[in-house]
Amino acid sequence: MTAESIGELFRRRFGSDPAVYRSPGRVNLIGEHTDYNEGFVLPGAVDRAMLLALARRDDRRVRLFAADLNEEHEADLDRLEPVPSGWANYLLGVADQLQKAGHPVGGFDCAFGGDIPVGAGLSSSAAIAAGAAFALNDVFGLGVDLLGLARVAQRGEQEFAGVRCGIMDQFVNLHGREGFLLRIDCRSLEAEPVPFDFPDHRIVLCDTGVKRELASSAYNDRRAQCEEGVAVIRRYRPEVRALRDVTPEMLAAHADEMDETVARRCDFVVRENARVIRAAGDLVRRDLGSFGRQMFASHAGLRDEYEVSCPELNTLVDAAARTRGVLGARMMGAGFGGCTVNLVSAVRVDAFADEMRRVYPEVRILITAIRGGTARV
């Protein structure tokens, strides 16, 4: 789907001329389950995106059309509430949050579609929500800054879609820069651009096709376990707010007062935060070998300490580690399915893809590149 085709589809369906916006998916090269522990992540916006065509109306109606699903939904801005049709909640939730913040949003029509695979870990939901926030801000001249829009999109997902998501996906969707990852401090939401301009290497995603049925409940369990560990340490170090503040030495001193599983969960997060900081430094030094080793170490921790991987993900990462031209690989996302992210020499991408298909015939291969954030096109 192109900007021209979504615009033409909109005109045929709604009979007016829209503005069109590109809202990208994202990859997170390293830093998993650190965001809700006020730690660090290292994501980038990618070249796969949702395209949203949107135009204002003169009434209070909202008309939505999901082109890829050939489904529609209508609502009244004065009576917004979550609906069983899950995709509509990502747009309605944004409109609801803008209204609650006192912004003068009027009725609108919106059609959208794109090439972000659903369920592969590229955050198609944040692309829809953050893209809608950006588009409504633009069309209605609301004057909300990018961080404000990220918060609107996050709260919309939380309250309408029922997802206890962090803000990383929405943040990088809106702030992404071509040729740069963002090292995001999930406490302060300050972002440091980290150069990622390596023409001889590719980011390759391997989608297992496994849907993450366990991810939601396991995610909530892991959050609770991290909070339990912090509560133990805070008895001795009241300045500790989150695992972000915990050093390996602090954790070692008090791990025997925690449930063994809780201690392992906390150990992973503390080490993962340190890996993100090292990995960002590796990129500045253009040391992709060291960066790749951090990726492999991240996966080992997610598999063994945080226990959110699955056999399919492990098969792909193990195979990647044995394949010539692969510098790093790990699972990406909440876990229990989705995809692996791999850093591969450009001249070895075809051979890498062949090997992944040999060990896991159902795999879907996606080659991505780092691009800019949401924008009008």
N, C-alpha and C positions, 0 to 999 in steps of 0.2 A: 504494500500500500504506500502511496506517495502523498505528499501534501496536496497535489493537484487532484488525486482521485478521492481523497476524503473530503476535500472541498466540494467537488462535483456531486458526491453522494449526498452531502448536506444540502446542497441547493435543490436537488431532486426531491429530497424528503421533506424539507422544511420551507422551501421557497424563498430563501433570503441568502445574502452573501455573508459568510462567516469570516472570522479571523482564524488562522490555523497555527497550532503550536506543536512543537516537537518536545516530548517529555521522555528522557532516556531511562533505561534500566541501569543497574549498577552491578559491579563486582566488588567484593571485599577481598583484597589480596591476603590480608592477615588481620587478626583481631576479632575473634568470635566469642560471643557471650560475654564480652567485656563492656558493652555499651550500658547495660542496666546496672553494672557495677561501677559506673562513673569513671571508666578507664579510657583506653585509646583504641581507635580503629583506623584502618588504612584503605578506604574504598576509592573508587573512581566511577564516574559516569561512562557509559559505553555507547557503541554505535547502534545498538538495538533500542527501539523506542516505541512509545505510543504516540499517535498523532491525534490531536483533538481539534475538531472544528467547532467553534462556539460563536453564537450571536445573541445579543440581548433581545428581549421581548418588551412589549409595552404593558404587560399584565404581570400577574404573580405566578404564572404557570412555569413549570420546568418539564421539558420534553427531552428524553435521553434515548440514544440509539447506540447499541453495541454492535458495530459492523461485523466483527469476527464471529459473533454468536447469532446475528440476525434477530436480536431481541430488543424490545423497546420498553420504556417505563415512563409514566407521567406522574407528576406530583404537584402539590400546591405549597409554595414557600411559607405560607402561614400555618401549615399543618404537616410539617416534616416529621417523619418518624422512620426508623429502620424497617426494611422490607425483606421478605424472604428471598427475593431476587438479589443475590449477594453482590453482584458487580455494581448495582445502582447505589449501594450504600457508600461506596468510595467517593461518589460525586455529591450525593445528598448530604453526607456528613460534612463535607467542606462548606457547602452553602449554609448549613445549620451553624457551623462554628463562626463563619464570617458574620452572620446575623447576630449571634450571641455576643460578639465583640463590638456590636454597634455599627457595623459597616453597611452602607445602603446598597445591598444587593437586590436586583430586580429579577424578574423572570428571565429565563434563557433557554435556548435550544442547544444541544450538544450531541455530536456524533463522534465516535472515536474507534480506533482500531490500530493495529500495529504488528510488529514482529518480535515482541518479547514473549517467549514461551511461558505459559502459565505453569507454576509449580516447579520451575527449574532453579529457583533461587536468585533470579535476576530482579526480583521485586517489581513485578508488573503492577501490583496493587499500589505501591507508592508512586509509580509513574502516573497512574490514573489520578490519584488523589492530589499529589503535588502539582501535576499538570493542570488539573482543574482549578486549584488555588491560584496558580500563576495566571491562568486565562481569565478567571473572574476578576482578579485584581486589575488586570490590564483593561479588559472590556469596560468595567464599571469605574475605572480610575480611582481605586480605593486608596492607593498610596501606602500599602503595607510593604515593609521591607522583606528581603528573602528569608531571613530567620523567622520573622513573624509568619510568613506563609508556610514554612516548614512546620511550625508549631500548630498552625491551623490544620494542615493535612494530617499530622500525627493524631491530634485530638479527634478529628473526624473519623479516622480509622478506629481509634479506641472506642468511641462512643456509639458509632453506627455499625461498624463491622465487627465490633467485639474483640479486637485484636490488641493484646497488651504489648504493643510494639514500642521500641525505642525510637529515637529521632534520626538515627544514622541514615536510613534509606531516603527519607524526605530531604534531609539536609544536603546530601551529595547530589541528589536529583536536581536541586535548585542552584547549588554552588559549584557544580562540577566545572573543571577547566580542561580543555583539550591538552593532552600531553602531560597532565599532572594527576597524581593521586592526592588525596587530602588526608593528612594525619589529623584526625578530629579528636579533640579533648572532649569527651562526652559529659564532663562536669561543667566546664565553662562554655562549651560549644565554640571555642576558638579553633580555627582550622589553619593548619600550615600546609601550603602546597609543596608537594614532594615530586621532583621531576621523574617522569616515566616516559622517556623518549628513547626507546631501544628498537630501532628499525630491524635489527637482525633477530628479534624474538617476538613471539606471539603469545597472547593470553588465549588459552583454549579451554573451553568448558566441556565437560563430559556429563551429559544428563542421564542419570540412571533410569529415568521414567518411573521411579518409585515415589509414590505419593506419601506425604509425611503425616500419616494419620496420628502417630504418637507424638508429633512435635509439640502440639499445643499444651497437652497435659505435662509432658516432660519439661517444657520450657518453664512453666509455672513452678514445678518441683525444684528445678535448678535455681530459680530466683530465690525461693524460700530457703534452700540449703545455704546459699551464699549469705543471705541475711542472718541465718542462724550462726554461721561462722563469725561474722562481723560482731554479733552481739557478745560472743565469748571474748573476743579481743578487746572490745570496748570497755569491758569491766576493768581492764588494766590500763588501757590507752584511750581515754575518753575523747581524744581528738580525732579518733578514727571514725569516719562517716561511712565509708564503703571499702570494698576490697582494693580500690584504687590506692588507698592510704596504707595498705598492709605490705610490709617487706617480707622477704623469705625468712628473715631472722625472727620477726614477730610471730609469723605463723608457726615456725618450728617450736618456739617457746611455749605455745599454747595449744598445739594440735592434739596433745593427749587429753585435753579437756573437751574435745569435740567428738561427736560420732565419727567413726573412721571414714564413712562416705562423705560427710560434710567436709572433713579435712582435705580429702582428695579433690573435691570440687573447688575449694578455695585455693589449693595449690596450683591447679590449672590456671585459674584466672590471674593469680599473681604472676605466674611465669608468662602467661600470654601477653599481659601488659608490657612486660619487659621485652618480649619478642617484637612487639610492634615498634617500640622505640629503637631497638637495634636494627630492625628491617628498614625503617625509614632512613636511618643513617647509612645503611648499605646502599640504598638507591642514590643518595647524595654522592657517595663515593663511587658509584657505578660498579659496585661489587655484586653482580647478579648471582655469583656462586654462593656467597654468604646469605643473600636474600632467599635463595631457594632452599637452603638448609633450614632457615627459620620456618618456611612453609611446611616442610616435612615434619619438623618438630611440633608445629601447631597441630597437624593432623594426629600425630601420635598421642598428644595430650587429649584431644577431643575424643579419640577412640578409647583410651585406657583410663584416663582420670575423670573426664566429664561424661563419658559414656553416652555420647549422642550420635555416634556413627552407626553404620549398619553394614552387613556383609557386602552388599553391592558397592558401596562407597570404598570400603577397604580393598576390595578386589581391584578397583580401578587405580587407587593410589599405589598399591603394591606393584601393579603392572607398570605404572608410570615410573616408579623408582628404578625399575629394571631396564627401562627403555632409553637408548642413546638419544641425546639431545634434550632430555628433560632436566631442567634445573631445579624445579620444585613442584610440589603437588599437595593438595589437601582438600578435604571436604569444605564446602562453603554453605553457610546458612545455619538455621536452627538445628538441623540434623535429621536422622532417620529417613533419609531419602534426599531427593534433589540432585545436586551436581557436585563434581569436583572442579577445582580451578587449577590449571596447570600452566607453568611458564616453560615454553618450548622454543628451541631454536627454529627459526623460520624455515631453514632448509630441511628440517626433520618433521615438519608438521604432518605431511602426508603419511610418512612411515609411522608416526605416533598414532594417527587416527586408525591406520590399518591394524596396529597392535591392540588398540583399545577395542576395536570391533572383534578381533579374534578372541580376546579373553572375556568379552561381554557383548554378545551379538546385538542386544537390544539397545545399546548406547546410542545417543544422539550427540553428534559433535557440533559445537558452536565456536567459531573463531571470532573473537571480539577485539576491539581496539578502544582506547581511552579517548573520549570525546567531551564536548562541553555540556553544560547543564541545560535545563528547560529554557526554551526561547521561542519567540514568535518567528514563523518562517514565511 
